[in-house]
């Protein structure tokens, strides 16, 4: 007895021909979108950094504190590049930081209570964000963004010294990644003893 073919139950729908098809972003629009996404990630990373600083021992806290200024400098550089690429501007950093701070406030890590597994989790999450950030700086330093248009000051993002700035930020992110990896391993192995 021949079997009838099974249907999935899902109707096949073709795209509506009346809806506009958006072309994928390219050039300055793509870079601006990319930078905006990384700025959102930086706000989350800054909040995670504060959680990590509160969660680690005093000797490690001293090692993490300088990262605050580095994160701010990196966000300023990304915002500067973004402002040169698009007239729309950058997302509001205070709003981003506030929303990410509220979201992450439920983590049980801090000076009074520090769950070792939660501490490990925030260190791993922050390290992951730093790896993504390093990837961004390296990618931008190898792209046309690093060439910079003429007429902009060398020390400004988007100027002729932009490649040097981006490569320096990639190196700085690598050092941050190495520090966070060391702390992640130390605190992680302590969890599983």
C-alpha positions as a printed NumPy array, in Angstrom:
array([[ 0.   ,  0.   ,  0.   ],
       [ 1.6  ,  3.284, -1.054],
       [ 2.09 ,  5.905,  1.636],
       [ 1.019,  9.452,  1.188],
       [ 3.721, 12.096,  1.656],
       [ 3.763, 13.8  ,  5.048],
       [ 3.154, 17.476,  5.336],
       [ 4.919, 19.576,  7.893],
       [ 1.836, 21.547,  8.72 ],
       [ 3.622, 24.836,  8.055],
       [ 2.241, 26.792,  5.15 ],
       [ 4.849, 27.95 ,  2.701],
       [ 4.778, 31.732,  2.409],
       [ 6.6  , 33.71 , -0.165],
       [ 7.839, 37.206,  0.61 ],
       [ 5.293, 39.935,  0.08 ],
       [ 6.241, 41.684, -3.179],
       [ 4.921, 44.991, -1.842],
       [ 7.382, 45.165,  1.051],
       [10.68 , 46.866,  0.293],
       [13.772, 44.704,  0.35 ],
       [16.569, 46.338,  2.271],
       [20.04 , 46.056,  0.882],
       [22.687, 44.881,  3.335],
       [24.627, 47.678,  4.997],
       [28.021, 48.457,  3.496],
       [30.787, 50.996,  4.031],
       [30.278, 53.72 ,  6.632],
       [26.748, 52.529,  7.438],
       [27.98 , 49.03 ,  8.261],
       [30.865, 50.359, 10.364],
       [28.511, 52.726, 12.221],
       [26.137, 49.849, 13.01 ],
       [29.077, 47.7  , 14.084],
       [30.389, 50.43 , 16.389],
       [26.937, 51.009, 17.915],
       [26.632, 47.319, 18.763],
       [30.07 , 47.383, 20.351],
       [29.16 , 50.474, 22.367],
       [26.168, 48.611, 23.792],
       [28.503, 45.737, 24.62 ],
       [30.966, 48.171, 26.203],
       [28.255, 49.471, 28.539],
       [27.51 , 45.92 , 29.645],
       [31.251, 45.255, 29.948],
       [31.726, 48.341, 32.121],
       [28.972, 47.124, 34.466],
       [30.482, 43.625, 34.511],
       [33.86 , 45.144, 35.323],
       [32.366, 46.869, 38.37 ],
       [30.886, 43.532, 39.483],
       [34.249, 41.826, 38.99 ],
       [36.058, 44.523, 40.966],
       [33.649, 44.06 , 43.874],
       [33.818, 40.261, 43.688],
       [37.571, 39.601, 43.707],
       [40.079, 39.705, 46.544],
       [41.804, 42.98 , 47.418],
       [45.083, 42.114, 45.659],
       [43.207, 41.372, 42.426],
       [40.936, 44.395, 42.825],
       [43.993, 46.642, 42.532],
       [44.861, 44.932, 39.24 ],
       [41.354, 45.433, 37.821],
       [40.833, 49.077, 38.83 ],
       [42.948, 50.559, 35.978],
       [40.648, 48.844, 33.488],
       [37.903, 51.359, 34.323],
       [39.846, 54.237, 32.748],
       [40.865, 52.039, 29.817],
       [37.241, 51.074, 29.157],
       [36.201, 54.745, 29.236],
       [38.979, 55.673, 26.792],
       [37.937, 52.873, 24.455],
       [34.289, 53.96 , 24.564],
       [35.336, 57.54 , 23.809],
       [37.366, 56.37 , 20.806],
       [34.488, 54.262, 19.467],
       [32.068, 57.175, 19.986],
       [34.503, 59.529, 18.199],
       [34.752, 57.204, 15.2  ],
       [30.996, 56.808, 15.154],
       [30.392, 60.543, 15.22 ],
       [32.634, 60.943, 12.165],
       [30.828, 58.205, 10.243],
       [27.234, 59.224, 10.829],
       [25.327, 62.385, 11.731],
       [22.956, 60.318, 13.907],
       [25.532, 60.161, 16.668],
       [26.157, 57.683, 19.421],
       [23.782, 55.958, 21.795],
       [23.507, 57.618, 25.198],
       [26.22 , 56.081, 27.371],
       [24.567, 56.983, 30.657],
       [21.33 , 55.307, 29.615],
       [23.233, 52.256, 28.368],
       [25.231, 51.976, 31.579],
       [22.151, 52.477, 33.744],
       [20.142, 49.828, 31.901],
       [22.998, 47.312, 31.94 ],
       [23.669, 48.083, 35.612],
       [20.056, 47.396, 36.508],
       [20.049, 44.205, 34.478],
       [23.228, 42.922, 36.102],
       [22.307, 44.038, 39.638],
       [20.708, 40.654, 40.305],
       [24.091, 38.896, 40.195],
       [25.036, 37.588, 43.645],
       [28.552, 39.03 , 43.603],
       [29.804, 41.921, 45.629],
       [31.757, 42.914, 48.724],
       [29.297, 41.367, 51.213],
       [28.165, 38.237, 49.434],
       [30.179, 36.557, 46.734],
       [29.026, 33.264, 45.322],
       [32.19 , 31.673, 43.869],
       [30.365, 30.301, 40.833],
       [28.748, 33.692, 40.116],
       [32.138, 35.373, 40.456],
       [33.544, 32.912, 37.928],
       [30.58 , 33.626, 35.646],
       [31.118, 37.397, 35.621],
       [34.852, 36.968, 35.026],
       [34.142, 34.651, 32.084],
       [31.486, 36.974, 30.66 ],
       [33.792, 39.995, 30.914],
       [36.667, 38.096, 29.317],
       [34.383, 37.087, 26.435],
       [33.379, 40.716, 25.859],
       [37.036, 41.79 , 25.924],
       [37.868, 39.137, 23.293],
       [35.07 , 40.549, 21.096],
       [36.365, 44.084, 21.684],
       [39.904, 43.092, 20.703],
       [38.509, 41.489, 17.57 ],
       [36.701, 44.733, 16.716],
       [39.805, 46.918, 17.139],
       [41.905, 44.497, 15.063],
       [39.293, 44.344, 12.308],
       [38.924, 48.121, 12.177],
       [42.712, 48.625, 12.161],
       [42.94 , 46.399,  9.062],
       [40.037, 48.142,  7.292],
       [39.631, 51.414,  5.407],
       [38.542, 53.034,  8.705],
       [42.194, 53.078,  9.813],
       [43.219, 55.088,  6.752],
       [41.195, 58.066,  7.91 ],
       [40.07 , 60.916,  5.699],
       [42.481, 63.774,  5.208],
       [41.99 , 67.053,  7.047],
       [41.525, 65.47 , 10.478],
       [44.083, 65.877, 13.237],
       [46.518, 62.949, 13.601],
       [45.594, 62.318, 17.227],
       [41.851, 62.251, 16.543],
       [39.983, 59.04 , 15.69 ],
       [39.483, 59.089, 11.943],
       [42.735, 60.993, 11.342],
       [45.88 , 59.698,  9.718],
       [47.046, 58.245, 13.056],
       [43.904, 56.161, 13.416],
       [45.603, 52.879, 12.505],
       [48.127, 53.418, 15.307],
       [45.333, 54.241, 17.776],
       [43.3  , 51.179, 16.783],
       [46.315, 48.872, 16.969],
       [47.144, 50.294, 20.408],
       [43.597, 49.618, 21.588],
       [43.817, 46.043, 20.232],
       [47.069, 45.536, 22.176],
       [45.472, 47.012, 25.299],
       [42.503, 44.647, 24.925],
       [44.904, 41.715, 24.585],
       [46.542, 42.673, 27.895],
       [43.076, 42.953, 29.49 ],
       [42.178, 39.539, 28.097],
       [45.345, 37.989, 29.548],
       [44.669, 39.482, 32.99 ],
       [41.062, 38.305, 32.965],
       [42.114, 34.84 , 31.798],
       [44.581, 34.594, 34.688],
       [41.891, 35.654, 37.184],
       [39.308, 33.369, 35.592],
       [41.598, 30.369, 35.948],
       [42.579, 31.238, 39.524],
       [39.021, 31.753, 40.751],
       [37.647, 28.954, 38.562],
       [40.047, 26.329, 39.886],
       [39.208, 27.449, 43.439],
       [35.514, 26.762, 42.738],
       [36.171, 23.17 , 41.704],
       [38.595, 22.167, 44.492]])
